[in-house]
Amino acid sequence: MKMTPYAAEFHRHIAEILERIMETQGEAIAEAAVRMKRAFEEGHNIFAFGPGHAGMFAEEMFYRAGGLAITNPLFSSGVNCEARPITVTTALEQLPGYGTAVLENSPVKPGDALLIHSVAGRNPVAVEMADRAREKGICVIGIVNMDYASRVASRDPSGKMLQDICDVVIDTCGDYGDAFLSIEGLKTKAGPTSSILGSFIANLLTIQLISLFLGEGKEAPVFQSANVDGGGAYNQDLLERYRDRIFYL
């Protein structure tokens, strides 16, 4: 039995967007990596946040094979996909004050680098967090679907969008509404792209940052898979050596 032609269309579309990211976002990704490196070398730390499925970006950046030990996720159970009922995540993303509460009750400090992935860039949890972070002297790097974000209005009381606040903005080059695929007989669209694109950008940032460290003859603390022989011991050594820069243990 063959896959549906719609699957091939999804694959083709994703491949085209990945190529567009490579062609158009290289400068922003390189700048973001420089700022992340600068924060770390000045004694500060690196954090990543995203509400709902955008949080997969943060999950991709920490404690995994090929990832940097020094990249920390910023999680909040209210806007994670593990929340129950899951619909509470939608309400909390739009609740003024929630982004500030998450930031204030986190280990993120002035001088740190904070990456925020928000597909539409309009909800208070991301906008407010970015605004408060900038006020504190935290470098904010936004990962936003700019086509989507340019077609919607802010839900934050300030009227700002995430891309209006960030020090660096990386465009995921995704689709308006995230899902893009029209299937005959389906009233809405299928084929969301944001999780794939966010994870791709997360790894481009990681690779760029590793290259910057190695280019200056410095160590890049990269995890091995715990399922290769010796991987567990290697990773444990990294965790011990960088314990003061790690907030997920």
Secondary structure, DSSP 8 states (H G I E B T S, - for coil): ----HHHHHHHHHHHHHHHHHHHHSHHHHHHHHHHHHHHHHTT--EEEE-SGGGGHHHHHTSSSTTSBTTEEE---GGGSTT-SSTHHHHHHHT-TTHHHHHHHTSS--TT-EEEEEESSS-SHHHHHHHHHHHHTT-EEEEEE-HHHHTTS---STT---GGGT-SEEEE----TTSEEE--TT-SS-EEE-HHHHHHHHHHHHHHHHHHHHHHTT----B---TTSTTHHHHHHHHHHHTGGG----
